[in-house]
Amino acid sequence: DFLSIREMMELKALELSMPRLDSDELLELQNKNLPSARSGQSKLDDGLHQYWIDRCDNRYIQDFFARYGVFYNTLFNSAAVEEPVKCVMAQEHRDIIDHMLEGDLRGAQKHLKKHIRDQQDNVSRMISLLSSD
């Protein structure tokens, strides 16, 4: 349920934040999200999500993530430990940022929606592992 609400809220936050995005900051975020080539050491930084939440200028969206994001982030960070997952997620972040840099809201939202929906399996797997202990 959280992922469904998260998707709706983040898509709106991304839309609202577009006029307040800074290309230098986006490039910096892009450099923090690097899928591994052959080294097996992807760089993944979820600060991207907070970036547009902070800039959306909507206190209801910001309050939702301030209240409920901590639980999800803790669960999510535990679920995204495996290198193949990090690699995919880093590339998804870069795809979103590419569209943001181009001013392509629809493209950024399309990739964000896919990115969030892709987390369902990772989170479900982690919940199963935690509940089996």
RADAQUI-V296110 format. One record per helix or strand of 2 or more residues. SS is the DSSP state (@ for helix, = for strand). FROM is the first residue (numbers start at 1). TO is the last residue. If there is no record, write none. Layout:
# RADAQUI-V296110
SS FROM TO
SS FROM TO
This chain:
# RADAQUI-V296110
@ 2 20
@ 23 31
@ 47 55
@ 59 79
@ 83 101
@ 105 132
